């Protein structure tokens, strides 16, 4: 598959436009040098999260592609591999839903080869490279691939989403594709940056919620004073402020212990993601109740942003992720995972 900015066979004219727009913005973002964000734990994690937030506020599909590229850059650095070269656009294709299986086999003549199907491959038509998890005889490993190989092809029609349509996230079929292994078995999951990356995704979500709330703020400023509208706006502001503080605290903790890869890092990311996902859902509800159907029916940009955010926050697995956090807390040593939200006294 040759990496192009958009597939000519993408489904539907609207989806094609959204994918093309996001892909072009993504390419410009990378080529401009803006993609060289501070690495997690580098002392400037807050700046990294703020950039992802601001991208999400402007365009959640762009933010999804940018977050993937930024995460790939951090993973490559963490695993001792060269970071993306100028002009390269990377994705991280590591989802493991039921049904789609990608296998890696060792070829004595040509290294490793990939065969099978990978689901949820954001930027499938616009990424030049990807980090991909695949099953081997010894366990799951991470591989780097170039997407211009003839055996790498998106499965057309496998991304039917209205929300996040522009993120271009279909299944990708691999047929005898050469791959370069990175790290040992399960290195992708066991590195400190796995949890850090999850916080970056939450920053994108929060930016999307801020974009949804912008419509409510503009409505309140141009209408006659309305106490109900003002109450909704105040509620939304408090929600967004609280989530922003949580991400700020998470950035501070990541910078303080950048190599933390144990239960505390997992709890930090799980808490931050859960708070932000809940805030995003509540902001969607508050703005909808405040403004009714009007903006959803007459403001295409707002309607798309609402649809995008609704889909994107489902990357948080709701009660399943909360159950995982609860299990972690219940099995850890007493006090080992206590939240440190008060800071130094």
N, C-alpha and C positions, 0 to 999 in steps of 0.2 A: 504494500500500500504506500503510495507516494503521499507524503504529508501535504495537504492543501488546505486553504482557508475554509473551504466548504465543499461538501459532496454535492455533485450535480443531481444525485438521485435521492437527496434527503426528502423526507415525507412532508408534503404540503408547502404551499408558498409562504405562509406565515412562519412556519418552523424554519424554512430556509433562510428567510430574512433575519430572524433572531439569531440563528447559528452564525450566519455570515457577519453580522454586526459584532457579536461577542468575540468571534475569532479575530476579526480585524483589530478590535480594541486590545485583545490579548497580545497579538503580534506587535502592535505599537508599544504597549507597556513594556514588553521584553526588550525590544530593540532600542527603546529610549534610555535604557539603563535603570529604570525605576524598579526593576525586578530584583536588584541586588539588596534585599532587605537585610537588616541585622539578623544574625543567626540566633535561635532561641538560646537563652542562657549566656549571651555575649555581654550582658550589661545594658542592652538597649532593647529588651524584649517588649517593653511597653510601646516603643516606637513601631516595632514590627506589628503588634496587635492593632495599633491605631491605624496603620496603613491598610491592613486587611479590613478593618471596620469601615474605613472611608470608601474603599472599593465596593464593599457590600451596600453601602448607602447609595452609591451611584448606580450599580448594576450587579445584581447577585450572580448572574451567569459569568460575567467577567471575574468577579471575586472568586468563584469556584475554580476557574482555570488558573487564576493568579495564585491562589492558595496551593493548588496542586504543584505548580512550578516551584513555588517557594519552599514547599515541604520537600520536594525532590532535591532541591539544592542543599537543604539542611541534612537530609539523609545521606547524600553523597559525601558531604563533608564529614559527617559523623562516622561513616564506615570507611573513611580513608581513600575515597575515590575522587577523581577530578570533578570539580563543579561544572555546571553547564557552560559550554563555550558560547561566544556571541552568536546570536541568531538561532540558537537552539531553544525549543519550547518543550518542556518536560511535563509529564503527568505522573501521578502515582495511582496505579491500578491494582489495588490490594483488597478489594471487596471479596468476600467468600460466601455469597448466598447459596442456598441449596440449588442443585441442578446444573450449575455451570462449573466445570472442572477444567483446570489447566495443568498439564503435566510437563515436567522437565526431565529430559533423559540425557545422559552423558554419551556423546559421540566420540569414539576414540580418535577419529580423524579431524573432527571440527569442533571440539568442545561441547557445549551444551546446546540443546535444541528444545523448542517449545511446541507443544501440540495441544489443541483443545480450544475451549471458549472461556473468555474472561468477561464477567458482567460489570456494568457500571464504570465504563472507561471514559471519563470526562475528557473532552478535547480529542476525541478519537480521530477526527479529520484534521485537526490543527496542530496537534503535538508532533514534533519531530522525533521525540524519544519518550520512553516511559520506563518507570520502575514497576515491575510486575511480580507479584507473588505466585509461585507455582509449586505443586506437589512433586516431591522427589521420593526415591526409595527410602531415604533417611529422614524425611520430614519436609516441612514447608520452607522454602528458601526464597530470597529476593534476587531478581535478575534485572539487568539493564538491557533494553532492546531499542533498536532503531526502527521506527514505524514505516520506513520506506521499503522494507523488505517485501517481496512479492507475496510471501505467505502470511502477511499481517493485513487483515481486512475487516472493517466494521460490518456488522450484520445489519443490513438496512432494514428498517421497520421495527427494530428492537428497542427504540427509544421513542415512545408515543406520548411523552409527557407534554402537558400544556405549561405547568409550572416548571421552571428551569429548562425549558426547551432549548434555550440558547447555549446551555452548558455542553450540549452534544455528547451525551453519555450513553451510547448504545453498548451492546455486547461487541466484542472483537474476537474474531476467529484467528487462531494461530495454526499454521501448517508448516512444520519443519523450519521454524524461525530461529536463527542463531541468537544466543543470549549470553551475557556475561554475568557470572554469579557475583553477588556482593555480600560479604559476610558469611557466617556459618548458618546452620539450620536455626530458624526462628530468630535470627539476628534483627530482623525488621521489628519484631514485637518487643524484644528484650532491651533495646537501646533506650536511653533516657528520653530521646527526642520523640518517641512514640506518643507519650503523654503530652509533651509540649505541643505536638502537632494538633492534637485534639482541642487544645485551648485556642489555637489559631482558627480552626473552623468555627468555634463559638464566636470569635470576633467578627467573622463574616456574617453570621446570623444576626448579631446585634446591629451591625450596620444596616442590614436589610430592614430590621424593625424600626430603626431610626428613619429610614427612607419612607416607610409606611406612615410613621407619625408626622412626617413633614407635611403631609396633606392635611392632617387635622390642625396643625399649627397655622398653616396658611388660611384655612377656613375660619378659624377663631379670630384672626387678625382682620379679616375683611367683612365679617358679619357684625350685626348689632350685638351688644352684650347679651350673652345667653349663659345663664348659670349652669345649666346641664352640660352644655358644650365645654364650659370652663372646667367643670368637675372632671369630665373625661380627660381633658388636656392635662390637668393637674395629676390625675392618676397615672397617665402615660409617662409624664415627666419623672415621677417618683420611681416607676418601674425601670425606666431606662437608666436613671441615675444609679439605682441599686446594682443593676447588672454591670454597668461601667465600673463601679467600685470593685466588684468581684473580679473582673478581668484585670484591673490595676493591681489588686492584691496578688492575683495569680502570677502576673508578670514579675512582681517583686520577689515572690518565692522562687520562681524559676531562676532568676538571676542570682539569688542567694545560694542555691544548691543546684547548679546546672547539671551535675552528674548524677543526681538522685534518680534512680530507675526502679525503686521498689514500691512498696505499698503506699507510701506517702505521696509519691508522684502520681500514682494511679488515682488515689483519693482526691488529690488536688484537681486533676483534670475532670474527674467525674462530677465533682461538686460544681465546678465552674460551668461545665456544659449543661448540667441539669438546671441550674439557676437561669442561665441565658435562654435555654430552650423554653422554659416555663414563661419567662418574661416575653419572649417573642410571641408565644401563643396568646398571652393576655393582651398584648398590644394589638394584635390582629383583631381580637374580639372587641376591645374598647373602641378602636377607630371605626370598626364596622357599626357598632351600636350608636356611636356619636354621629356619624355621617350618613348612615343608611345605605341604600343601594346606588345612590346617585353617582359617586366617584367610580364605583365598580362598573357602572354601565356607560359612563361618558368620559372617563379619563383612562385611556388605554395604558398609559405608563403606570399609573397606580394599580390598575387591575392586574397587569402583568407582574408587578412587584409583589402584590398580595399572593398571587398564584405561586410565584417563585419561592417566597418565604415559607409558604405552607408546605411545599414539597421539601425544601432544603432542611428544615428543622426535623424532618422525619429521619434524617441521618442520626438523630438521637433516638434511641430505641425505647424511650418512655419507661414504663415499669420494668422492662428487662434490664435497662442500665441502672435503674434505682435499686433493683433487687441485687445486682452484682455489687453495687456500692454497699448495701446493707450487709451482704454476706462477708464482704471484706472487713467491715467494721466489727462484725460479730466474732470473727475468727482471729483478729489481730490482738496483740498484747494490750492489756488495759491501758488506755491513755496514749498509746503509740500513734494513733491517727487523730487525736484531738485537733480540731481546727485552731489555728493561731491568728484569728482575725483581729485580736486586740493590738497586736504589735508589741513593741517594747514599752513597758510601764515605767 
